[in-house]
């Protein structure tokens, strides 16, 4: 199975069209030939973009095209409620082989299932669709109280049972709740692959997930992390292996502020002019876009002391393998 996915990665990389570099119409990027050569084979897969957000309602086609032009070959659009899961599934059918959907009840939205139990049947139906490649984001979030902790736990457990029954990967959202998340997960046998998405915890917390062979997905939060024990340390000291790493933009959130004062100079220097052009021209703090993903990959590579190609290829392979992306 893994050999087959490696072949698929190679095919996609070889097929990445260089012509898309200039497919931005009147706003073509000024890229010299050496840059084109560097990037013609770079493939990245965004395993978490919230393209059902109303901020994209007017220009979604352009957003998807920009992502493709930037090198983002595939996008996973997260469902975080019954409504958004249904919309994510609709987008996966509008953009086949580019967008894939997930079905999740975010911890913040857990109370909606309790208040309207009949909607769970709709949610199960959405999750069963072949275009839906994962269950989640689901989990526990104790930083905000949109839903009571007991309600969050109840709906989290229901989604765990569904993921096991459907044998689809599980996307976990966790904030200040690791012990309870692990306690609930440990109650279930035959878990499918588990991905801790948008990880923002400490290196010590990451080790607890990695010890269980979970995957960790990183975002532009790298630019915000100023701690000595957080995500940056995870990458600096080699704690997070490439075969457990995924990347996402969490667009329209988590704008990667590459101008952050605490971002090390060697990391800033590792971001190419081309990636910065996409980032600064099309993304803002108010509306991040999937086209920012190459910049995130380059920052991760700089922290890990690896090449962007290594990180891009490894994370793409992981995504293809985990989610069965075609």
HELIX and SHEET records of a PDB file:
HELIX    1   1 UNK A    2  UNK A   15  1                                  14    
HELIX    2   2 UNK A   18  UNK A   22  5                                   5    
HELIX    3   3 UNK A   25  UNK A   27  5                                   3    
HELIX    4   4 UNK A   33  UNK A   39  1                                   7    
HELIX    5   5 UNK A   54  UNK A   56  5                                   3    
HELIX    6   6 UNK A   60  UNK A   70  1                                  11    
HELIX    7   7 UNK A   82  UNK A   94  1                                  13    
HELIX    8   8 UNK A  107  UNK A  109  5                                   3    
HELIX    9   9 UNK A  110  UNK A  115  1                                   6    
HELIX   10  10 UNK A  119  UNK A  127  1                                   9    
HELIX   11  11 UNK A  149  UNK A  166  1                                  18    
HELIX   12  12 UNK A  178  UNK A  185  1                                   8    
HELIX   13  13 UNK A  203  UNK A  211  1                                   9    
HELIX   14  14 UNK A  220  UNK A  223  5                                   4    
HELIX   15  15 UNK A  231  UNK A  236  1                                   6    
HELIX   16  16 UNK A  242  UNK A  244  5                                   3    
HELIX   17  17 UNK A  265  UNK A  269  1                                   5    
HELIX   18  18 UNK A  273  UNK A  282  1                                  10    
HELIX   19  19 UNK A  290  UNK A  292  5                                   3    
HELIX   20  20 UNK A  293  UNK A  304  1                                  12    
HELIX   21  21 UNK A  308  UNK A  323  1                                  16    
SHEET    1   A 8 UNK A  44  UNK A  49  0                                        
SHEET    2   A 8 UNK A  72  UNK A  77  1                                        
SHEET    3   A 8 UNK A  99  UNK A 103  1                                        
SHEET    4   A 8 UNK A 132  UNK A 141  1                                        
SHEET    5   A 8 UNK A 169  UNK A 175  1                                        
SHEET    6   A 8 UNK A 194  UNK A 196  1                                        
SHEET    7   A 8 UNK A 215  UNK A 218  1                                        
SHEET    8   A 8 UNK A 245  UNK A 247  1                                        
END                                                                             
